[in-house]
Amino acid sequence: MAFEQLTLGRYLPAASPVHRLHPAVKLVVTGGFAVSLFLVRRPAGLLAYGLLVLAAARCASVRPSLLWRGVQPVLPFVAISFVFHALFTGGERVTVGFVAVSREGLVAGLATALRLILLLAGTSLLTLTTSPVALAEGIEGLLRPLRPLGVPGHEVAMATTIALRFVPTLLDELERIRKAQMSRGADYETAPLRLRLRLLVQLLLPLLVSAFRRAEELAVAMEARGYRGAAGRTRWRPHRMLPRDWAVLAGSLTLLGGLTAAVR
């Protein structure tokens, strides 16, 4: 199944400059990258962001083929979004084969497709270069100013990190269930559409049961080890903002702001 190739949530240990950056810096830069993607509307402008992702991947010692492999599972959804834009966006109609589509819809569909691909690639680059522990520390640090307002930064960071950590695990579990059902005669390739939808339900139900079981086991394990939230917790190797982190943060946000203004 294609979803087993998804790189979101997987960590790739390396000694690259991107891996050594403070996790909060990577989170802020990734968030700024995501926001700027939605401010750019022209497909030509989005190509510049594609070059930016490739440059960041090179600095992180991540092969572009690995990012592309992580994007491939969502390409059907990207294609569906493109088709909907082409068919249902108003504007001048042109005939492509035997279907009348909108010129504006084609441009909007292409921009949306590129935007989704780049968003997933950039987010995957974040998780590939940041360990779950460091990611939790970065999220907690960014939410610390909201603590007087009652925002439980530590708990939010822990829940987010656990969710990302279990994405690859659940995908592996999904593939295992699928292969088990195929060994019992389930046909996901040539069966009629109605039967495949029924098989999909039979595939998701065991996965849902497995997810709840893993969540319960994790909760019991955390309680057995005395986990009580952020109270009294310390870190063995806390990350500290170094001059290089501030420089990368300022330079990246300036670059994203200038690039957005130039190609918007």
C-alpha positions in Angstrom: 0.0 0.0 0.0 1.3 3.5 -0.9 0.7 4.9 2.6 3.6 2.9 4.0 5.9 5.2 2.1 4.7 8.3 4.0 7.6 10.1 5.6 5.5 12.4 7.9 6.3 11.5 11.5 9.5 9.6 10.7 12.8 10.7 12.1 16.1 10.3 10.2 19.1 10.7 12.4 22.0 12.7 10.9 24.6 15.2 11.8 23.5 18.0 9.4 23.3 21.7 10.2 19.5 21.4 10.1 19.4 18.6 12.6 21.5 20.7 15.0 19.1 23.7 14.9 16.9 24.5 17.9 13.6 22.7 17.4 11.6 25.9 18.1 13.4 27.6 15.2 12.5 24.8 12.8 8.9 24.9 14.0 8.6 28.7 13.5 10.3 28.5 10.1 8.1 25.6 9.0 5.0 27.6 10.1 6.1 30.7 8.3 6.8 28.5 5.2 3.2 27.1 5.4 1.7 30.6 5.8 3.7 32.0 2.9 2.7 29.1 0.7 -1.0 30.1 1.0 -0.2 33.8 0.2 1.3 32.9 -3.1 -1.3 32.2 -5.8 0.7 31.9 -9.0 2.1 28.4 -9.9 5.3 30.1 -11.2 5.9 31.7 -7.8 5.4 28.3 -6.1 8.3 26.9 -8.1 10.6 29.2 -6.2 9.4 27.6 -3.0 10.1 24.2 -4.5 13.7 25.2 -5.0 13.7 26.4 -1.4 12.6 23.0 -0.2 15.2 21.3 -2.2 17.9 23.6 -0.8 16.7 22.9 2.7 16.7 19.1 2.0 20.3 19.3 0.8 21.4 21.2 4.0 19.6 18.5 6.0 21.3 15.6 4.1 17.8 14.4 3.1 17.6 12.9 -0.4 14.9 14.6 -2.6 13.8 11.1 -3.6 12.9 10.5 0.0 10.7 13.6 0.1 9.1 12.6 -3.2 8.4 9.1 -1.9 6.6 10.6 1.1 4.5 12.8 -1.2 3.4 10.0 -3.5 0.7 8.5 -1.2 -1.3 11.7 -1.3 -1.1 12.3 -5.0 -4.6 10.8 -5.6 -6.0 13.4 -3.3 -4.0 16.1 -5.0 -5.3 15.0 -8.4 -8.9 15.0 -7.1 -8.4 18.6 -5.9 -7.0 19.6 -9.3 -10.0 18.1 -11.1 -12.5 19.8 -8.8 -10.9 23.2 -9.4 -10.8 22.7 -13.2 -14.4 21.6 -13.4 -16.2 23.8 -11.0 -14.3 27.1 -11.0 -16.0 29.8 -12.9 -14.4 31.6 -15.8 -13.6 31.1 -19.5 -14.2 27.6 -20.6 -11.9 25.6 -22.8 -12.3 22.0 -24.1 -9.8 19.4 -23.0 -10.6 16.2 -24.8 -14.4 15.9 -24.3 -14.6 17.9 -21.0 -15.1 21.7 -20.7 -12.9 23.1 -18.0 -12.1 26.6 -16.8 -8.8 28.4 -17.6 -8.9 30.0 -14.1 -9.7 26.6 -12.6 -6.7 25.0 -14.3 -4.4 27.6 -12.9 -6.0 27.4 -9.4 -5.9 23.6 -9.5 -2.3 23.6 -10.4 -1.4 26.1 -7.7 -3.3 24.1 -5.1 -1.7 20.9 -6.2 1.8 22.4 -5.9 0.9 24.0 -2.6 -0.2 20.7 -1.1 2.9 18.9 -2.3 5.2 21.5 -1.0 3.4 21.7 2.3 3.7 18.0 2.9 7.4 18.0 1.8 8.2 20.9 4.1 6.4 19.3 7.1 8.1 15.9 6.4 11.4 17.7 6.4 10.6 19.0 9.9 9.9 15.6 11.3 12.8 13.9 9.4 15.3 16.3 11.0 13.8 16.6 14.5 13.5 13.8 17.1 10.2 13.4 18.9 11.7 14.5 22.2 13.2 17.6 20.6 9.9 18.3 18.8 8.0 18.2 22.1 10.5 20.5 23.7 10.2 23.0 20.8 6.4 23.0 20.9 6.4 23.4 24.7 8.8 26.3 24.5 6.7 28.1 22.0 3.5 27.6 24.1 5.2 28.6 27.4 4.2 32.3 27.1 0.6 31.2 27.0 0.8 29.4 30.3 -0.6 32.3 32.3 -3.7 32.0 30.1 -4.2 28.4 31.2 -2.8 26.8 28.0 -1.2 23.4 29.1 1.9 23.7 26.9 3.5 20.5 28.1 0.4 18.4 27.6 -0.3 19.9 24.1 3.3 19.2 23.1 3.2 15.7 24.4 -0.1 14.9 22.7 1.2 16.4 19.4 4.4 14.5 19.5 2.8 11.2 20.4 0.3 11.6 17.5 3.2 12.3 15.0 5.2 9.4 16.5 2.4 6.9 15.9 1.7 7.9 12.3 4.3 5.5 10.9 3.3 2.9 13.5 -0.3 3.0 12.5 0.6 2.9 8.8 2.7 -0.2 9.3 -0.3 -1.7 11.3 -2.6 -0.8 8.4 -0.3 -2.6 5.9 -0.1 -5.7 8.2 -3.9 -5.9 8.4 -4.3 -5.4 4.7 -1.8 -8.3 3.9 -3.6 -10.5 6.4 -6.9 -9.9 4.8 -5.4 -10.4 1.3 -4.1 -13.8 2.5 -7.7 -14.7 3.3 -8.9 -13.8 -0.2 -9.6 -10.0 0.0 -9.2 -8.4 -3.4 -8.4 -4.7 -3.2 -7.4 -4.3 -6.9 -10.0 -5.9 -9.2 -13.1 -6.2 -7.0 -16.1 -4.0 -7.8 -16.3 -0.6 -6.2 -19.0 -1.5 -3.7 -17.0 -4.5 -2.5 -13.8 -2.5 -2.2 -15.7 0.1 -0.1 -16.9 -2.7 2.2 -13.3 -4.1 2.3 -12.1 -0.6 3.3 -14.5 -0.5 6.2 -13.3 -4.0 7.3 -9.7 -2.6 7.0 -10.3 0.5 9.1 -12.2 -1.1 12.0 -9.3 -3.4 13.1 -7.0 -0.4 12.7 -9.3 1.7 15.0 -9.3 -1.1 17.6 -5.6 -1.4 17.4 -5.2 2.4 17.8 -7.3 2.4 21.0 -5.4 -0.6 22.4 -2.1 1.1 21.8 -3.4 4.4 23.4 -4.5 2.5 26.5 -1.2 0.6 26.7 0.7 3.9 26.4 -1.4 5.5 29.1 -0.9 2.6 31.5 2.9 2.7 30.8 3.1 6.4 31.4 1.2 6.2 34.7 3.3 3.2 35.8 6.4 5.4 35.3 5.0 8.2 37.4 4.1 10.6 34.6 2.1 13.5 36.1 2.4 16.2 33.5 4.8 19.1 33.5 5.0 19.3 37.4 8.5 18.7 38.6 9.9 17.5 35.3 13.4 18.4 34.1 15.4 17.7 31.0 18.7 15.9 30.7 20.0 17.8 27.7 17.8 20.9 27.2 18.2 22.8 23.9 19.4 26.4 24.2 19.1 29.1 21.6 22.6 29.8 20.2 23.6 32.8 18.0 23.4 30.5 15.0 19.8 29.7 15.8 18.8 33.4 16.0 20.7 34.1 12.8 18.9 31.2 11.0 15.5 32.3 12.4 16.0 35.9 11.3 17.4 35.0 7.9 14.8 32.4 7.1 11.8 34.7 8.0 13.3 37.5 6.1 13.9 35.3 3.1 10.3 34.0 3.2 8.9 37.5 3.6 10.9 38.8 0.7 10.1 35.8 -1.5 6.4 36.1 -0.8 6.4 39.8 -1.6 8.4 39.2 -4.8 6.4 36.3 -6.3 2.9 37.0 -5.0 
